[in-house]
Amino acid sequence: MSHTTISNPRHRPEGTHELEGEEDLSPEEKRVLERKMKKILKKEEKKRLKAEGETLPKPEASEPIAPQQALDYLTCWAENRAEWKFQKTRQTWLLQHMFDPQQIPEGKFSVLLQYLEGLRGGARDITVQKALVQVEESGQAPEDTDVQQRAHRAREVIQLLS
């Protein structure tokens, strides 16, 4: 592993570092380098605290935040379009869990259907394919209420997007 020399000239603010040769880098390369340095410094701080017998407090493990963030994203889309901003990770979560009533309650599912109307391109095609698979699976388990509930949602999605 090679180590890069870090200089901290007096003209730089405390806590910032400049790597030798950094002045030749593009802004993107500088950002990448700064992120790497921040990660290295954080790791060193963690090692130091561990050596002193201290630990960083861990955030309390609560319920998963991804479902709540995705539902908040959907609510913002429906109620406050001016503040809403597209977020691929939230949309992906919604598309992966849209057939699951435990993840997306019935009230939010109707909002999700409205959101799906604007779906374009590959995401739209894949969503229709996933919905078709859900409907096919429902034929193999006619007595399973969970599967039937998912299939019902899938039929609504197919009807909307086809």
N, C-alpha and C positions, 0 to 999 in steps of 0.2 A: 504494500500500500504506500503510495507516495504522499508526502505531506507538502502542502503549499505554504509558503511563508506568508504570514499575515503581518502587515505593518499597520501601525495606528499613529499616523502623523498627527502633530499637534493641531493642524488646521481642521481635522475631522471631528465631529461631535463625539462625545463619549458614548461607547457602546456600538459604534459603527466601525467597520473594518474595511480596508481596501486590500485586495489581493494584488500582488505584483503583476503588472501587465493588464490590470482591469480596465485601464483607460482605453484600450484597443477594442473592447467588447461592445457589441450592439446593445441597445436597451433591453432586448429580450434575454440575451445572454447574461446581462447584469442581474436581471430579476431572478433568473434560475440560480445564479451564483449566490445571490442574497438569501434565497430560500434554503440552499444547501448549508450556508454558514449558520443560519438561524437554527437549523436542525442539529448541526454539530454542537453549537453552543448550548442548546437545550439538553442534548445528551450529556455533555460535560457537566452541566449543572445538576442533572439527575444523579450522575456518578458521584459528584461531590457530596450531595445530600445523603446518598446511600452510605458513603464512607463515614459520614458524621453520625450515622444512625437515624437520620430523619428520613421521612418519606413525604412525597407530595400527596396532598389529600385527593382521593379519587372521588369523582362525582358519584352521588348515590345512584344505584341502578334502579331506575323506575320503569314504567311501562315503555315499550318501544315508541320512539318519537316519529319514526317514518310514517306510520299510518295517520297520525294527527297532523303532521306537516302536509301530507297529501290532501287530506280532507280540508284543511285550512286553505290550501292552494285553490281547491275546487270552489270553496265558498267565496273566496276573494274574486275568482273569475266570474261567479254568478252575480255577486252583489256590488262589487266595486271594480269594474273593468278598468277604470283610469289608473288605479293603483296596482292592478294585476300585471305580472310579468311572466312570460313563458319560462318554465323550468323543466328541462328534459327529464331530470331525475324524478320529479313529482309526477309528470305525465306517465313515465315508464311504470312507476309504482301503481298508479291508478289502472293502467292497462293490464298489468299482471294480476291484479286482485279484483277486477271489476265484477267477476262472477261470484265472488265470495261474500255472502250477506253478513258474515261476522266482521269482515274488514270494512266493507262499505255498506252502511245501513240503507234500508229501502228509501228513506227520504233523500239521501245523498245520491242514490242511484239514478233518480229521475234527473237530478242536476248533471250527473255524469253523462247521461244520454244526450242532453243538450250540448255539453262540451264536445262529445264525440261527433256531432254534426260537422264541426269544423276540422275534423281529422282529415289529413291529406296524405297522398303518396303511399310509401311502403308501410307506414304505421297503420293506415286504414286497411290495406290488404291483409296484413298480418292479423289485425284484430278480427276481421271477418273469418279468416282461416281458423283462428282459435275458437271463435264462436261456433263454427261448424263442427269442430271436434267435440265441443261440449254437448252439442245436440246429439251427435252420434253416440257418445258415451251414455247419454240418458236412455237410449233405446236398449242398452245392455243391462241397465239396472232400473227397471220401471218401479220397483218398490222402494228404492232409496230416495228419501225426501230431499236430502242435501243435493244429490245429483240432479234431481228434477227441478229444484229451485235454481240451480246454476243453469240448467238448460233453458228454463223460462227466461232468465236474463239474457242468455245467449240468443234466443229467438228474437228478443226485442232489439238487440244490437244488430243482428243480421237484417231485420226489417228496416232499421234506420239507415244502415250503411250500404245496402244493396240496391 
